């Protein structure tokens, strides 16, 4: 197995501003197109909102609360901030069938598998992006569903970037400045909100183990 066949697993210990992260991703995509290794980058952002290509201005409920960054990823408004693990996934779909739908499905499977290691049942919902939790399965109100993880990807020349975010212990009140992903009938949750006292490091370990299982790729920390 060559170095390029082993996906790079990168972690940032301090918060990373969104413009710097966006520039880093752009650079990594260019490198991958030139033959460099694929990469997953785990990080946290300072409190901010991002707007995807489908974002509606009316879904920004509190303009000026946090900086809003426009992105080229799919989806609508979402929140990033401390206590949320962001995973930027830069993979070359030229090597895996150029199937974006399958890639997104694999991202969903990855998050669901990682959550299962904390005995949290993450689920897909038709017509809704991301991973959802039925609160009734976790000692809460039957029929109440909250979002615990978001997905938003961008593809350039069949190389992916942007990716996923998983709520570990963010300030959930920060979501009240937007309608997350355009969904008004459901709320948001986190591992700590569900009573799981996992650390960011615990979540990183779960994400890496689950990634290798779902994507069938060995990873090396860089």
Secondary structure, DSSP 8 states (H G I E B T S, - for coil): --GGGSEEEEE-SS---HHHHHHHHHHHHHHHHTT---EEEEE---SEEEE-TT--GGGB-STTSS-EEE-SSSSSEEEE-TTEEEEEEE-BGGGTTT-HHHHHHHHHHHHHHHHHTTT---EEETTEEEEEEEGGGGTS-TT-EEEEEEEEEEEETTEEEEEEEEESS--GGGGGGB-GGG--S-EE--TTTTT----HHHHHHHHHHHHHHHH---EEE-
